[in-house]
Amino acid sequence: MTSSIWHDKVKRLLKSEIVRRGITYEQLVDLLADIGVEETKASIDSKMSRGTFSAAFLVQCLVAIGCKSFCPEISADMVEEPRAIYKAKKKATYEIQE
């Protein structure tokens, strides 16, 4: 597998753990701050969209969200990136194109 495929899998693993707990990235900023990790919502958005973050960031997030056990298994219930293309229309309405 290529490096980009592994980055995507790790991103989906972390996203799935966050989504399972109903935590937003805004809340993750506060949870990380509680354990002494300074991040902004923008920096988290960037890391998650790229999928390139350190193992330390992965573990910090898992600790911050209260994950007690972590099985890095790729499964069907993992969060996937949307497949639809969003195209902005006038007056901030959006149309989904497939």
Secondary structure, DSSP 8 states (H G I E B T S, - for coil): --HHHHHHHHHHHHHHHHHHTT--HHHHHHHHHHTT----HHHHHHHHHHT---HHHHHHHHHHTT---------TTS-----SEEEE-GGG-EEEE-
